[in-house]
């Protein structure tokens, strides 16, 4: 599923996070009456009338502030503006237009990105008259909402969905789409260049739907691949927080267009916090994952024991990566680069894997005999059968007498047993429960 990115922009305390939560129908962003509560990125997959899009919340835009945190938040907001497919500009009807609103609107008018101007905190018809003032920003029609109560948000979302760019479908269903992801300067472009230059037939390199991303089409061992490279930031900045923000938004865009992701990390740094965040995003998005440890040639000890220690240390720090395959490569020298696409093919095959219901039911009977689900409050919990609902990622549904009483720990136990039996290497496995009958 391809999904465009919608960024919520505005000065502090206009209700951006409240609008974010309202659209998502849940409280994900931290909200408060104190200006500047949102200092880091917040994003989630949203849906309206069948259209999916990634919604990105940003901190308050305060240009030319001397405060370092304000400067970082401002850089993150500019990163969102430069990367998003649509911008929601939020202003405050109760306070009225401020100088920052005017300056921000002037900046936005110079961009080609579609803009939907939202005037927030319009709780009644009397206040709605004040919204007319906001047309002075010259961004077209204004859309009156009260994010706290939900007033007007449905009409506003209708406008947003209509203005979203149509995401093109993959042109070749036989091609495995691979997102090459990672922090800046870990060697993503070098890896892609090594792949396309290593006895492979390059079909074409064309701009993708994610800004500055390049889709490279190639053939290797008879299999077609589309590499989605997200290397190269659109705007450089010395603020590390803004760089991470760019990486996050670009990861979202690349993932929506791919089936398998290759996460490139740097050998000398092991697994950083940001690497782990990107890996978690890939898994949450339901994509296949391969971790490529680049610049292995720069380490003095290249034996297998060091690679094994590296994997053990990494998986101790991030246990959710235990099912993920690793490769130790050097994009510079070409060492083991040819193995990357072989492993991608293997993971893609695992993404397509389906287990028959009969095999699953034999399996679940053995699991229950070994460890039955715990009875809660004297109620016995019976699992009647299990089936695979979908592939890519692998989703299994257990039909039970009391699905609400199946604990998360028992789901993890079944999850681990499924992996022991059938592998699903590099593929997210989801366990769901439903009431039988």
Secondary structure, DSSP 8 states (H G I E B T S, - for coil): ---EEEEEE-STTSSHHHHHHHHHTS--S---SSTT---S-EEEEEEETTEEEEEEE-----TT-S-HHHHHHHHHHHHHHHH-SEEEEEEETTT---HHHHHHHHHHHTS-SEEEEEEE---SHHHHGGGGGGGGG-SS-EEE-BTTTTBTHHHHHHHHHHHS------S-TTSEEEEEE-STTSSHHHHHHHHHTSS-EEEEEEE-SSTT-EEEEEEETTEEEEEEE--S-SS--S-HHHHHHHHHHHHHHHHHT-SEEEEEEEGGG-S-HHHHHHHHHHHHTT-EEEEEEE-GGGSS--SHHHHHHHHHHHHHH-GGGTT-EEEE-BTTTTBTTHHHHHHHHHHHHHHT----HHHHHHHHHHHHHHS----BTTB---EEEEEEEETTTEEEEEEES-GGGS-HHHHHHHHHHHHHHH--TT--EEEEEEE--
